[in-house]
């Protein structure tokens, strides 16, 4: 594990987002870094598709609202 220097304003945005998403500041930053890496590696996929693929890979299942 290392130290990453980020701009103060970005840190503040991460702090705010972490409060909304119920994550630690570090977990929020890690989440955004991971999504950013996946988005760069898959530039034709919408972000929502990337998130759904990651959830499916972790065997997270949501109810099908269309079937309700």
C-alpha positions as CSV (number, residue, x, y, z in Angstrom):
1,X,0.0,0.0,0.0
2,X,1.3,3.5,-0.8
3,X,0.4,7.1,-0.4
4,X,-1.3,8.9,-3.3
5,X,-1.3,12.7,-3.4
6,X,-4.5,14.2,-4.6
7,X,-5.7,17.8,-4.9
8,X,-7.5,19.2,-1.9
9,X,-10.7,19.9,-3.9
10,X,-10.8,16.3,-5.2
11,X,-10.3,15.1,-1.6
12,X,-13.2,17.2,-0.5
13,X,-15.4,15.8,-3.3
14,X,-14.4,12.2,-2.2
15,X,-15.2,13.1,1.4
16,X,-18.7,14.3,0.4
17,X,-19.4,11.4,-1.8
18,X,-18.2,8.9,0.8
19,X,-20.8,10.3,3.3
20,X,-23.6,9.9,0.8
21,X,-22.5,6.4,-0.3
22,X,-21.8,5.2,3.4
23,X,-18.1,4.4,2.5
24,X,-14.9,5.5,4.1
25,X,-13.0,8.2,2.3
26,X,-10.4,5.6,1.2
27,X,-13.1,3.2,0.1
28,X,-14.8,5.9,-2.0
29,X,-11.4,6.8,-3.6
30,X,-10.7,3.1,-4.3
31,X,-14.1,2.7,-5.8
32,X,-13.7,5.6,-8.2
33,X,-10.1,4.5,-9.1
34,X,-11.4,1.0,-9.9
35,X,-14.3,2.3,-12.0
36,X,-12.0,4.7,-13.8
37,X,-9.6,1.9,-14.7
38,X,-12.4,-0.3,-15.9
39,X,-13.9,2.5,-18.0
40,X,-10.6,3.2,-19.6
41,X,-10.1,-0.5,-20.4
42,X,-13.6,-0.7,-21.8
43,X,-14.3,2.7,-23.5
44,X,-17.3,1.5,-25.4
45,X,-19.3,0.3,-22.3
46,X,-21.5,2.7,-20.4
47,X,-20.6,3.1,-16.7
48,X,-23.9,1.4,-15.7
49,X,-23.0,-1.7,-17.7
50,X,-19.5,-1.8,-16.1
51,X,-21.1,-1.6,-12.6
52,X,-23.7,-4.3,-13.5
53,X,-20.9,-6.6,-14.8
54,X,-18.9,-6.1,-11.6
55,X,-21.9,-6.9,-9.4
56,X,-22.7,-10.0,-11.5
57,X,-19.1,-11.2,-11.2
58,X,-19.5,-10.9,-7.4
59,X,-22.8,-12.9,-7.6
60,X,-24.9,-9.9,-6.4
61,X,-28.5,-10.3,-7.5
62,X,-31.2,-7.7,-7.6
63,X,-34.9,-8.2,-8.1
64,X,-36.1,-7.8,-11.7
65,X,-38.3,-4.7,-11.6
66,X,-39.6,-5.3,-15.1
67,X,-41.1,-8.6,-14.0
68,X,-42.9,-7.0,-11.0
